[in-house]
Amino acid sequence: MKSPVSLVLLVLSSILPSLAASNGALFTPEAMLSAPRRGSALPNAEGTLALYTSNIYNFTTHKRKYSLSVMDLSNGTSWLFSNSSAVSNALWLGNGTTIMWLVSEDDGSSSFNIGDATKPGTKPIVAGSIPGAIDGVKVVELGNGNFGVAFIGTVNPDGTFYNSTAGETPLSSGRMYTRIFVRHWDTYLTPQRNSIWYTTLSSSSNGTFTLGKPVNALNGTGLESPIPPFGSTDNFDIGTAGIVFVAKDPKLNQATTTKSDVYYLPLKTFTEPAPTPQIVTTPNLEGASTSPVFSPASPAVAFIRQKGINYESDKQRLMMVPDITKGLEALEFFKSDNGLGSWDRSAGGPAFSTDGKTIFMAVEDYARVRLFSVAANPSTKDLPSQLTADGGVSDMHPLANGKVLITSSSFVDNSIFTLVDPILAAKSNATQGNTLISANLKNGATYGISRSQISEFYYQGDGDYMVQAWIIKPSFFKENTTYPLMFYVHGGPQGATEDVWSTRWNMMVWAEQGYVVVAFNPTASTGFGQALTDGVQNQWGGRPYNELVKGWDYIEKNLCYVDTDRAMALGASYGGYMMYWIQGHELGRKFKAMFAHDGSFNTLAQYASEELWFMQHDFNGTLWDNFENYERWNPAAHTKNWKTPMLIVHNELDYRLPVAEGLAAFNVLQARGIPSKFLSFPDENHWVLKPENSLVWHKTALDWLNGYVGLPAYSKPVDPIYQATLMNGPWVLSGNGTT
């Protein structure tokens, strides 16, 4: 719906500050960034208690506080176990209330501590230490008071532990490379690599514990696990039969292929020398592998794998080795003659039920991440059963009583612990069988937000299919009133705006400023079937853009409470690319202002990135063999059409899309005399993660966009931290002249 904005903006700008002050909105960027951040709930064997971590940032003290707590799962009450920032990797040991955790020492080493979860403050037993920083500790009970232990530790080229505090400073700062990667995500490669270590933890009758001598499982193999930059505990598992892990194929170019394999290390005592890794075979599949897990009831191993060798968003297929001690060939679930699979979803990381008969998965599904279950039998003809409805599952732990403890989030809450009855949930299609244990933000009530603000719609895509979009209204929404539009495009492009919490792109924060947010899931989006995801190949500025144009038309025709004369557009990564593409095309003239975060401005410069498989897949070939494809979807080719005021944020540690992309776009805007602003953080990567930086990011974006629609500036008139970021030019909040 349109309104004569030229006649009312002056009036709006004078009355909305008082309205904003009286609308009662509590959910601000400060509130979102300082909300307690809770980790996953890790239950004990009996399913009665759960460990979880938490941290909270204080913008008054400019410090973060940490805690390790224990929750009684019968009533959701908790008690503090430790508030030390040096504590990490807490987990349960066997049955009962004994736990183990790591302590990071001042000399860079890591000590293993043992204690009772019900007795905080009691002096722990120190079982031993490791001469370096480690992470991702996993244990398996071997019997007779003994445990197998596996963990992640960085190693030097000679296979020894790397300790960052013990290294000598080189006399030259030069860095030389004769193969790629040179840098990855936000880090220049060094000679050090990730590795998996294993050892034993033994208990004695007098209550003491002793850590054995650790063994570098991958020493001399040429393999690296977990796989950088994001591989973690999802890249390996430990069981009574040994260790399974994933690693990239060292014979292939690491930057142009995604191929990674599952390997098996047969171990009995976890004291023996590292055996030669045995590769798990997956006929006709040669893509990325991840999330290998042992069954707690047998030597079966489940994992997921993709088919294509250079496509990171290919369909993830559930795989299983029935008995890894007797055979290394994995069987595929839902296999079909056409190779597409009978289930049109990408499997998530699997987890076995305690009896080994069921596999649970968190799966992207229609802009949610839902829990599904399937029989642990690759030949099953039954498709997975849906066990949850809204929100996004991030972690799951099957319990001995048959239920599953899940950790999830949603648009309105950053941490929700729920007990799922898989039988009742499956029978009711997830309308029953989900029992809430604890919602960290009381499902939004802590900040006056709720699910009543959220809805969705589907509309015709750029073909014979439908695409989805979310609508998020402010908590103070009133009928017969119009609100400015926040038009959001997600990154990826293979990704989705889902019903999950985010501290980077929190839909509720934007809505509570007084916008109606419409967040689109066009072609390339995940969770709506593989065809929609695959449809973006060689279509970066094609189908997704056309569907955004159709989405705009839908808003004008159907959302009478949206004032499209006061519309903003924003997005990051591929969403940032789309802002540059929209800026050069007709849709760009619909917006009063735009905001691009770490986007791709010049597709011909994509080879300055690091993961080359990405653009070689999405642009259907290499730059030298398919130059016209890179050129076809290049926003830089349409800069003569740029007219809309624009804010650009681009960070210096972003090696996925180097900072020159944002600088080039800003230079174009400035040279053309278009109102524009540039913000960069030298210590942030593709994302803005540090709370003080994130607050500046939010203030900058909201001030810029609010000024163009008549909403009040978000920042305060006197804000020394914010205003100290200005390096050159006058202090301007918004390109409309607000200072």
Solvent accessible surface area in square Angstrom, and as a share of the most:
residue,aa,sasa,rsa
1,M,97,0.43
2,K,119,0.51
3,S,30,0.19
4,P,83,0.52
5,V,16,0.09
6,S,97,0.62
7,L,135,0.67
8,V,50,0.29
9,L,52,0.26
10,L,152,0.76
11,V,87,0.50
12,L,31,0.16
13,S,57,0.37
14,S,80,0.52
15,I,81,0.41
16,L,25,0.12
17,P,59,0.37
18,S,74,0.48
19,L,91,0.45
20,A,36,0.28
21,A,90,0.70
22,S,85,0.55
23,N,38,0.19
24,G,56,0.54
25,A,29,0.23
26,L,107,0.53
27,F,2,0.01
28,T,41,0.24
29,P,0,0.00
30,E,58,0.26
31,A,17,0.13
32,M,1,0.01
33,L,3,0.01
34,S,30,0.20
35,A,1,0.01
36,P,49,0.31
37,R,62,0.23
38,R,35,0.13
39,G,24,0.23
40,S,49,0.31
41,A,1,0.01
42,L,50,0.25
43,P,15,0.10
44,N,7,0.03
45,A,49,0.38
46,E,86,0.39
47,G,17,0.16
48,T,72,0.42
49,L,20,0.10
50,A,0,0.00
51,L,4,0.02
52,Y,23,0.09
53,T,65,0.38
54,S,23,0.15
55,N,37,0.19
56,I,70,0.36
57,Y,18,0.07
58,N,66,0.34
59,F,38,0.16
60,T,116,0.68
61,T,76,0.44
62,H,87,0.39
63,K,141,0.60
64,R,63,0.23
65,K,150,0.64
66,Y,94,0.36
67,S,29,0.19
68,L,4,0.02
69,S,11,0.07
70,V,0,0.00
71,M,3,0.01
72,D,37,0.19
73,L,18,0.09
74,S,98,0.63
75,N,96,0.49
76,G,19,0.19
77,T,79,0.46
78,S,51,0.33
79,W,81,0.28
80,L,88,0.44
81,F,23,0.10
82,S,23,0.15
83,N,110,0.56
84,S,49,0.32
85,S,81,0.52
86,A,31,0.24
87,V,30,0.17
88,S,42,0.27
89,N,35,0.18
90,A,18,0.14
91,L,18,0.09
92,W,21,0.07
93,L,7,0.04
94,G,23,0.22
95,N,112,0.58
96,G,31,0.29
97,T,42,0.25
98,T,44,0.26
99,I,0,0.00
100,M,1,0.01
101,W,16,0.06
102,L,4,0.02
103,V,31,0.18
104,S,68,0.44
105,E,72,0.32
106,D,150,0.78
107,D,90,0.47
108,G,20,0.19
109,S,14,0.09
110,S,4,0.03
111,S,7,0.04
112,F,0,0.00
113,N,9,0.04
114,I,2,0.01
115,G,19,0.19
116,D,40,0.21
117,A,0,0.00
118,T,63,0.37
119,K,117,0.50
120,P,58,0.36
121,G,82,0.79
122,T,89,0.52
123,K,182,0.77
124,P,46,0.29
125,I,62,0.32
126,V,93,0.53
127,A,9,0.07
128,G,22,0.22
129,S,69,0.45
130,I,1,0.01
131,P,80,0.50
132,G,0,0.00
133,A,74,0.58
134,I,18,0.09
135,D,74,0.39
136,G,5,0.05
137,V,12,0.07
138,K,42,0.18
139,V,36,0.21
140,V,25,0.14
141,E,91,0.41
142,L,55,0.28
143,G,29,0.28
144,N,152,0.78
145,G,29,0.28
146,N,52,0.27
147,F,14,0.06
148,G,0,0.00
149,V,0,0.00
150,A,0,0.00
151,F,0,0.00
152,I,21,0.11
153,G,1,0.01
154,T,44,0.26
155,V,13,0.07
156,N,36,0.19
157,P,106,0.67
158,D,101,0.52
159,G,9,0.08
160,T,69,0.40
161,F,28,0.12
162,Y,76,0.29
163,N,28,0.14
164,S,85,0.55
165,T,85,0.50
166,A,77,0.59
167,G,54,0.52
168,E,168,0.75
169,T,124,0.72
170,P,101,0.63
171,L,195,0.97
172,S,78,0.50
173,S,111,0.72
174,G,63,0.61
175,R,147,0.54
176,M,177,0.79
177,Y,66,0.25
178,T,136,0.79
179,R,195,0.71
180,I,70,0.36
181,F,22,0.09
182,V,53,0.30
183,R,57,0.21
184,H,14,0.06
185,W,19,0.07
186,D,46,0.24
187,T,77,0.45
188,Y,59,0.22
189,L,50,0.25
190,T,72,0.42
191,P,88,0.55
192,Q,42,0.19
193,R,86,0.31
194,N,38,0.20
195,S,3,0.02
196,I,0,0.00
197,W,14,0.05
198,Y,0,0.00
199,T,1,0.01
200,T,17,0.10
201,L,0,0.00
202,S,41,0.26
203,S,40,0.26
204,S,55,0.35
205,S,129,0.83
206,N,117,0.60
207,G,37,0.35
208,T,62,0.36
209,F,33,0.14
210,T,85,0.49
211,L,20,0.10
212,G,25,0.24
213,K,178,0.75
214,P,30,0.19
215,V,34,0.20
216,N,14,0.07
217,A,1,0.01
218,L,7,0.04
219,N,90,0.46
220,G,81,0.78
221,T,47,0.28
222,G,62,0.60
223,L,22,0.11
224,E,42,0.19
225,S,0,0.00
226,P,2,0.01
227,I,33,0.17
228,P,51,0.32
229,P,50,0.31
230,F,112,0.46
231,G,23,0.22
232,S,47,0.31
233,T,56,0.32
234,D,68,0.35
235,N,7,0.04
236,F,0,0.00
237,D,22,0.11
238,I,13,0.07
239,G,6,0.05
240,T,90,0.52
241,A,17,0.13
242,G,0,0.00
243,I,0,0.00
244,V,0,0.00
245,F,0,0.00
246,V,0,0.00
247,A,0,0.00
248,K,25,0.11
249,D,11,0.05
250,P,69,0.43
251,K,168,0.71
252,L,60,0.30
253,N,71,0.37
254,Q,49,0.22
255,A,0,0.00
256,T,30,0.18
257,T,21,0.12
258,T,8,0.05
259,K,35,0.15
260,S,2,0.01
261,D,5,0.03
262,V,1,0.01
263,Y,19,0.07
264,Y,8,0.03
265,L,0,0.00
266,P,46,0.29
267,L,3,0.02
268,K,174,0.74
269,T,73,0.42
270,F,1,0.00
271,T,90,0.53
272,E,46,0.21
273,P,116,0.73
274,A,41,0.32
275,P,36,0.22
276,T,111,0.65
277,P,22,0.14
278,Q,70,0.31
279,I,77,0.39
280,V,2,0.01
281,T,65,0.38
282,T,11,0.07
283,P,68,0.43
284,N,121,0.62
285,L,13,0.07
286,E,82,0.37
287,G,0,0.00
288,A,30,0.23
289,S,4,0.03
290,T,33,0.19
291,S,14,0.09
292,P,2,0.01
293,V,30,0.17
294,F,18,0.08
295,S,7,0.05
296,P,92,0.58
297,A,60,0.47
298,S,53,0.34
299,P,44,0.28
300,A,4,0.03
301,V,0,0.00
302,A,0,0.00
303,F,1,0.00
304,I,5,0.03
305,R,6,0.02
306,Q,8,0.04
307,K,88,0.37
308,G,23,0.22
309,I,53,0.27
310,N,49,0.25
311,Y,17,0.07
312,E,73,0.33
313,S,22,0.14
314,D,21,0.11
315,K,15,0.06
316,Q,52,0.23
317,R,22,0.08
318,L,2,0.01
319,M,3,0.01
320,M,17,0.07
321,V,1,0.00
322,P,67,0.42
323,D,35,0.18
324,I,3,0.02
325,T,73,0.42
326,K,175,0.74
327,G,34,0.33
328,L,52,0.26
329,E,94,0.42
330,A,3,0.03
331,L,78,0.39
332,E,25,0.11
333,F,4,0.02
334,F,19,0.08
335,K,132,0.56
336,S,34,0.22
337,D,161,0.83
338,N,106,0.54
339,G,23,0.22
340,L,120,0.60
341,G,18,0.17
342,S,67,0.44
343,W,24,0.08
344,D,76,0.39
345,R,28,0.10
346,S,34,0.22
347,A,2,0.02
348,G,10,0.10
349,G,28,0.27
350,P,6,0.04
351,A,17,0.13
352,F,11,0.05
353,S,14,0.09
354,T,59,0.34
355,D,81,0.42
356,G,16,0.16
357,K,144,0.61
358,T,36,0.21
359,I,0,0.00
360,F,4,0.02
361,M,0,0.00
362,A,22,0.17
363,V,1,0.00
364,E,59,0.27
365,D,11,0.06
366,Y,99,0.38
367,A,0,0.00
368,R,25,0.09
369,V,23,0.13
370,R,30,0.11
371,L,0,0.00
372,F,13,0.05
373,S,13,0.09
374,V,9,0.05
375,A,52,0.40
376,A,16,0.13
377,N,71,0.36
378,P,20,0.13
379,S,78,0.50
380,T,22,0.13
381,K,188,0.79
382,D,104,0.54
383,L,89,0.44
384,P,15,0.09
385,S,43,0.28
386,Q,34,0.15
387,L,0,0.00
388,T,7,0.04
389,A,42,0.32
390,D,77,0.40
391,G,5,0.05
392,G,3,0.02
393,V,10,0.06
394,S,86,0.56
395,D,40,0.21
396,M,23,0.10
397,H,48,0.21
398,P,28,0.17
399,L,8,0.04
400,A,76,0.59
401,N,102,0.52
402,G,42,0.40
403,K,70,0.30
404,V,0,0.00
405,L,1,0.01
406,I,5,0.03
407,T,10,0.06
408,S,12,0.08
409,S,17,0.11
410,S,5,0.03
411,F,8,0.03
412,V,0,0.00
413,D,0,0.00
414,N,23,0.12
415,S,1,0.01
416,I,20,0.10
417,F,0,0.00
418,T,13,0.07
419,L,38,0.19
420,V,0,0.00
421,D,40,0.21
422,P,20,0.12
423,I,121,0.62
424,L,74,0.37
425,A,0,0.00
426,A,38,0.30
427,K,165,0.70
428,S,20,0.13
429,N,99,0.51
430,A,10,0.07
431,T,109,0.63
432,Q,102,0.45
433,G,13,0.13
434,N,59,0.30
435,T,86,0.50
436,L,93,0.46
437,I,28,0.14
438,S,20,0.13
439,A,17,0.13
440,N,36,0.19
441,L,3,0.01
442,K,145,0.61
443,N,64,0.33
444,G,0,0.00
445,A,70,0.54
446,T,61,0.36
447,Y,34,0.13
448,G,43,0.42
449,I,3,0.02
450,S,43,0.28
451,R,83,0.30
452,S,101,0.65
453,Q,12,0.05
454,I,23,0.12
455,S,52,0.33
456,E,60,0.27
457,F,17,0.07
458,Y,84,0.32
459,Y,14,0.05
460,Q,84,0.37
461,G,0,0.00
462,D,48,0.25
463,G,36,0.35
464,D,145,0.75
465,Y,67,0.26
466,M,98,0.44
467,V,1,0.00
468,Q,1,0.00
469,A,0,0.00
470,W,3,0.01
471,I,9,0.04
472,I,0,0.00
473,K,42,0.18
474,P,1,0.01
475,S,49,0.31
476,F,41,0.17
477,F,41,0.17
478,K,138,0.59
479,E,127,0.57
480,N,161,0.83
481,T,57,0.33
482,T,48,0.28
483,Y,18,0.07
484,P,3,0.02
485,L,0,0.00
486,M,1,0.00
487,F,0,0.00
488,Y,15,0.06
489,V,1,0.01
490,H,10,0.04
491,G,23,0.22
492,G,34,0.33
493,P,0,0.00
494,Q,22,0.10
495,G,17,0.17
496,A,25,0.19
497,T,12,0.07
498,E,21,0.09
499,D,0,0.00
500,V,46,0.26
501,W,33,0.12
502,S,28,0.18
503,T,32,0.19
504,R,82,0.30
505,W,27,0.10
506,N,4,0.02
507,M,6,0.03
508,M,0,0.00
509,V,1,0.00
510,W,3,0.01
511,A,0,0.00
512,E,5,0.02
513,Q,28,0.12
514,G,4,0.04
515,Y,0,0.00
516,V,0,0.00
517,V,1,0.00
518,V,0,0.00
519,A,0,0.00
520,F,1,0.00
521,N,0,0.00
522,P,4,0.02
523,T,2,0.01
524,A,1,0.01
525,S,0,0.00
526,T,23,0.13
527,G,10,0.09
528,F,33,0.14
529,G,7,0.07
530,Q,31,0.14
531,A,84,0.65
532,L,19,0.09
533,T,4,0.02
534,D,56,0.29
535,G,15,0.14
536,V,1,0.00
537,Q,64,0.29
538,N,35,0.18
539,Q,46,0.21
540,W,7,0.02
541,G,5,0.05
542,G,9,0.08
543,R,82,0.30
544,P,0,0.00
545,Y,24,0.09
546,N,59,0.30
547,E,0,0.00
548,L,0,0.00
549,V,49,0.28
550,K,76,0.32
551,G,0,0.00
552,W,4,0.01
553,D,57,0.30
554,Y,56,0.21
555,I,0,0.00
556,E,52,0.23
557,K,165,0.70
558,N,80,0.41
559,L,12,0.06
560,C,92,0.55
561,Y,32,0.12
562,V,0,0.00
563,D,4,0.02
564,T,2,0.01
565,D,32,0.17
566,R,11,0.04
567,A,0,0.00
568,M,0,0.00
569,A,0,0.00
570,L,1,0.01
571,G,0,0.00
572,A,13,0.10
573,S,22,0.14
574,Y,8,0.03
575,G,0,0.00
576,G,0,0.00
577,Y,0,0.00
578,M,0,0.00
579,M,0,0.00
580,Y,1,0.00
581,W,11,0.04
582,I,0,0.00
583,Q,0,0.00
584,G,1,0.01
585,H,44,0.19
586,E,136,0.61
587,L,5,0.02
588,G,0,0.00
589,R,90,0.33
590,K,74,0.31
591,F,9,0.04
592,K,68,0.29
593,A,0,0.00
594,M,0,0.00
595,F,0,0.00
596,A,0,0.00
597,H,7,0.03
598,D,0,0.00
599,G,0,0.00
600,S,2,0.01
601,F,13,0.06
602,N,42,0.22
603,T,0,0.00
604,L,56,0.28
605,A,37,0.29
606,Q,6,0.03
607,Y,58,0.22
608,A,55,0.43
609,S,17,0.11
610,E,9,0.04
611,E,13,0.06
612,L,21,0.10
613,W,20,0.07
614,F,29,0.12
615,M,1,0.00
616,Q,26,0.11
617,H,25,0.11
618,D,1,0.01
619,F,0,0.00
620,N,81,0.41
621,G,18,0.17
622,T,25,0.15
623,L,40,0.20
624,W,172,0.60
625,D,101,0.52
626,N,33,0.17
627,F,94,0.39
628,E,92,0.41
629,N,10,0.05
630,Y,0,0.00
631,E,85,0.38
632,R,111,0.40
633,W,29,0.10
634,N,8,0.04
635,P,0,0.00
636,A,28,0.22
637,A,61,0.47
638,H,48,0.21
639,T,27,0.15
640,K,152,0.64
641,N,54,0.28
642,W,1,0.00
643,K,132,0.56
644,T,6,0.04
645,P,21,0.13
646,M,0,0.00
647,L,0,0.00
648,I,0,0.00
649,V,0,0.00
650,H,0,0.00
651,N,0,0.00
652,E,88,0.40
653,L,57,0.28
654,D,0,0.00
655,Y,19,0.07
656,R,46,0.17
657,L,15,0.08
658,P,20,0.13
659,V,37,0.21
660,A,62,0.48
661,E,14,0.06
662,G,0,0.00
663,L,73,0.36
664,A,35,0.28
665,A,0,0.00
666,F,41,0.17
667,N,91,0.47
668,V,35,0.20
669,L,0,0.00
670,Q,95,0.42
671,A,93,0.72
672,R,108,0.39
673,G,63,0.61
674,I,13,0.07
675,P,60,0.37
676,S,19,0.12
677,K,39,0.17
678,F,51,0.21
679,L,19,0.10
680,S,32,0.21
681,F,12,0.05
682,P,87,0.55
683,D,61,0.32
684,E,6,0.02
685,N,12,0.06
686,H,15,0.07
687,W,73,0.26
688,V,11,0.06
689,L,89,0.44
690,K,97,0.41
691,P,13,0.08
692,E,46,0.21
693,N,25,0.13
694,S,5,0.03
695,L,15,0.08
696,V,8,0.05
697,W,9,0.03
698,H,0,0.00
699,K,22,0.09
700,T,6,0.03
701,A,0,0.00
702,L,0,0.00
703,D,1,0.01
704,W,3,0.01
705,L,0,0.00
706,N,1,0.00
707,G,14,0.13
708,Y,24,0.09
709,V,0,0.00
710,G,5,0.05
711,L,16,0.08
712,P,33,0.21
713,A,44,0.34
714,Y,41,0.16
715,S,14,0.09
716,K,150,0.64
717,P,125,0.78
718,V,119,0.68
719,D,16,0.08
720,P,96,0.60
721,I,92,0.47
722,Y,6,0.02
723,Q,60,0.26
724,A,70,0.54
725,T,49,0.29
726,L,73,0.36
727,M,162,0.72
728,N,140,0.72
729,G,45,0.44
730,P,109,0.68
731,W,65,0.23
732,V,41,0.24
733,L,18,0.09
734,S,0,0.00
735,G,22,0.21
736,N,78,0.40
737,G,53,0.51
738,T,48,0.28
739,T,110,0.64
